[in-house]
Amino acid sequence: MKMTQKERILRHLVDYGHITSWESFVEYGITRLSAIIYNLKHIDGYEFEEEWQTRTNRYGEKTSFKKYILKTREA
């Protein structure tokens, strides 16, 4: 059975603990990471920490994006 985008992102979060929009695009072709994170938070009850990351783009300009970090669920 084919995995949904949400399932792919959740699997990545469980395996690696965090994800950025760049990783979701490069690894899975998913362009709307923030929408998936929103659903994981508000529908599925997952909790996240968010960190702003800053990098230099190909034009030498600073650009910022979020890194979503999955909080460990209590058993």
C-alpha positions in Angstrom: 0.0 0.0 0.0 1.3 3.5 -0.9 2.3 5.7 2.0 0.7 9.1 2.4 2.8 12.3 2.6 1.9 12.5 6.3 3.0 9.0 6.9 6.3 9.6 5.1 7.0 12.8 7.1 6.1 11.0 10.4 8.4 8.1 9.6 11.2 10.5 8.9 10.5 12.3 12.2 10.5 9.1 14.1 13.7 7.9 12.4 15.7 11.2 12.5 13.9 13.3 15.1 13.6 16.4 12.9 13.0 17.7 9.4 13.2 20.9 7.4 11.2 22.0 4.3 14.3 21.4 2.2 14.7 17.9 3.4 11.0 17.1 2.8 11.3 18.4 -0.8 14.6 16.7 -1.6 13.9 13.4 0.0 10.2 13.0 -0.7 9.1 15.7 -3.2 6.8 17.2 -0.5 6.5 21.0 -0.8 3.9 21.8 1.9 5.7 20.5 5.0 4.1 23.2 7.2 0.6 21.9 6.4 1.6 18.4 7.3 3.2 19.6 10.6 0.0 21.5 11.3 -2.1 18.4 10.9 0.3 16.3 13.0 0.0 18.9 15.8 -3.7 19.8 15.7 -5.3 16.6 14.5 -2.9 13.8 15.6 -1.7 15.4 18.8 2.1 15.4 18.2 4.2 18.0 19.8 7.1 19.8 18.2 9.8 22.2 19.0 10.7 24.7 16.2 14.1 26.2 15.6 14.9 28.9 13.0 17.8 27.9 10.8 19.7 30.4 8.7 21.8 29.6 5.6 23.3 31.4 2.7 21.5 30.8 -0.7 23.2 30.5 -4.1 23.1 34.3 -4.5 25.0 34.8 -1.2 21.9 36.1 0.6 20.9 34.9 4.1 17.7 32.9 4.1 15.8 31.5 7.1 13.6 28.4 7.5 12.2 26.3 10.3 13.5 23.0 11.6 10.7 20.9 13.1 11.8 18.7 16.0 9.5 15.9 17.2 9.1 15.8 21.0 9.2 12.4 22.5 5.8 11.1 23.4 5.4 9.7 26.9 4.5 6.1 27.0 
